[in-house]
Amino acid sequence: MLKTCGLSSMQMHNVLDCIRRGEGLRFEDVMLLNQFVFYGLVDIHDRHRDMRLDIDNMSYEPLEERIGNVNTGLTKENIYKHLKQKTHASVAGETDAKPCCICQEEYKNGDDLGALGCGHKFHTGCIKQWLL
């Protein structure tokens, strides 16, 4: 058994096992863990470290390079099959008209709208792009 600075790897493994089992650590366990980490005596290896991506600070291009092009959207055929096409016509006196929730723009007379089966309406171009 390896012993360094009065600490053994067996003690460290016992502490790590407690953590894995979700058991509470005693004060001595925390101090032991701190010493191992501080002195660099343990390499808590994350075997998935190289697979983890910092997606919060990454643009789409590097993300696509790492994971490839992942298409989870619908096919054009499915979109055309299920999207009901309408043309927007303003109703006089309508004050609570909601904008397209994708682009946030108000609908204008003659705008092409796409309606889903649930009844939600969007600009046709917006919803097609979203679903693709």
C-alpha positions as CSV (number, residue, x, y, z in Angstrom):
1,M,0.0,0.0,0.0
2,L,1.3,3.4,-1.0
3,K,1.9,5.8,1.9
4,T,2.7,9.5,1.3
5,C,2.8,12.3,3.9
6,G,1.2,9.9,6.4
7,L,-1.8,9.3,4.1
8,S,-2.6,6.1,2.3
9,S,-4.3,5.5,-1.0
10,M,-6.6,3.0,0.8
11,Q,-7.8,5.8,3.1
12,M,-8.5,7.9,0.0
13,H,-10.4,5.1,-1.7
14,N,-12.5,4.7,1.4
15,V,-13.4,8.4,1.3
16,L,-14.2,8.3,-2.4
17,D,-16.4,5.2,-1.9
18,C,-18.4,7.1,0.7
19,I,-18.9,9.9,-1.7
20,R,-20.0,7.5,-4.5
21,R,-22.5,5.8,-2.1
22,G,-23.9,9.2,-1.2
23,E,-23.0,8.8,2.5
24,G,-22.2,11.8,4.6
25,L,-18.5,12.6,5.2
26,R,-17.0,13.0,8.6
27,F,-14.8,16.0,9.3
28,E,-11.7,13.8,9.2
29,D,-12.8,12.5,5.7
30,V,-13.0,16.0,4.4
31,M,-9.6,16.9,5.8
32,L,-8.1,13.8,4.3
33,L,-9.7,14.6,0.9
34,N,-8.4,18.2,1.1
35,Q,-4.8,17.0,1.8
36,F,-4.8,14.5,-1.0
37,V,-6.1,17.1,-3.5
38,F,-3.8,19.9,-2.1
39,Y,-0.7,17.7,-2.3
40,G,-1.7,16.3,-5.6
41,L,-1.6,12.8,-4.3
42,V,-4.7,11.7,-6.0
43,D,-5.8,12.0,-9.5
44,I,-9.5,12.0,-9.4
45,H,-9.8,11.0,-13.0
46,D,-12.9,11.9,-15.0
47,R,-12.9,9.3,-17.7
48,H,-15.4,11.3,-19.7
49,R,-13.5,14.6,-19.4
50,D,-12.4,14.7,-23.0
51,M,-16.0,14.1,-24.1
52,R,-17.5,17.0,-22.2
53,L,-18.1,20.2,-24.1
54,D,-18.4,23.7,-22.7
55,I,-21.5,24.5,-24.7
56,D,-22.3,27.7,-22.8
57,N,-19.1,29.3,-24.2
58,M,-19.2,27.7,-27.7
59,S,-20.6,28.8,-31.0
60,Y,-22.4,26.4,-33.3
61,E,-19.5,26.0,-35.7
62,P,-17.0,24.4,-33.2
63,L,-19.9,22.5,-31.7
64,E,-20.8,21.0,-35.1
65,E,-17.1,20.2,-35.7
66,R,-17.0,18.2,-32.4
67,I,-20.3,16.3,-32.7
68,G,-21.1,16.5,-36.4
69,N,-24.2,17.7,-38.1
70,V,-27.1,16.4,-36.0
71,N,-30.4,16.9,-37.6
72,T,-33.3,16.3,-35.3
73,G,-35.8,18.4,-37.3
74,L,-38.7,17.2,-39.4
75,T,-38.4,16.5,-43.1
76,K,-39.9,19.0,-45.6
77,E,-42.4,16.4,-46.5
78,N,-43.7,16.1,-42.9
79,I,-43.9,19.8,-42.5
80,Y,-45.9,20.3,-45.7
81,K,-48.1,17.4,-44.8
82,H,-49.1,18.7,-41.3
83,L,-48.7,22.5,-41.6
84,K,-52.0,24.2,-42.5
85,Q,-51.4,27.2,-44.8
86,K,-53.4,30.4,-44.2
87,T,-53.2,34.1,-45.2
88,H,-53.4,36.6,-42.4
89,A,-56.2,39.2,-42.6
90,S,-56.5,41.8,-39.9
91,V,-59.8,42.2,-38.1
92,A,-60.9,45.8,-37.6
93,G,-60.6,46.8,-33.9
94,E,-58.5,43.8,-33.0
95,T,-56.2,45.0,-30.2
96,D,-54.8,41.9,-28.5
97,A,-53.3,40.3,-31.6
98,K,-50.2,38.3,-30.6
99,P,-47.1,38.5,-32.8
100,C,-45.3,35.5,-34.2
101,C,-43.6,34.0,-31.2
102,I,-40.6,33.0,-33.3
103,C,-39.6,36.3,-34.9
104,Q,-41.7,38.5,-32.5
105,E,-43.1,40.5,-35.4
106,E,-46.7,41.5,-35.8
107,Y,-48.7,39.8,-38.5
108,K,-49.5,42.1,-41.5
109,N,-52.3,41.7,-44.0
110,G,-51.4,39.1,-46.6
111,D,-48.7,37.4,-44.5
112,D,-48.5,33.7,-45.1
113,L,-49.2,31.8,-41.9
114,G,-48.6,28.2,-41.0
115,A,-50.8,26.7,-38.4
116,L,-50.0,23.6,-36.4
117,G,-52.6,21.0,-35.4
118,C,-52.8,22.5,-31.9
119,G,-53.9,25.8,-33.5
120,H,-50.8,27.9,-32.9
121,K,-50.0,30.2,-35.8
122,F,-46.6,31.5,-37.0
123,H,-45.2,33.1,-40.1
124,T,-44.8,30.2,-42.6
125,G,-41.1,30.9,-43.1
126,C,-40.4,31.1,-39.4
127,I,-42.1,27.8,-38.5
128,K,-40.7,25.9,-41.4
129,Q,-37.1,27.0,-40.5
130,W,-37.8,26.1,-36.8
131,L,-39.1,22.7,-37.6
132,L,-36.4,21.8,-40.1
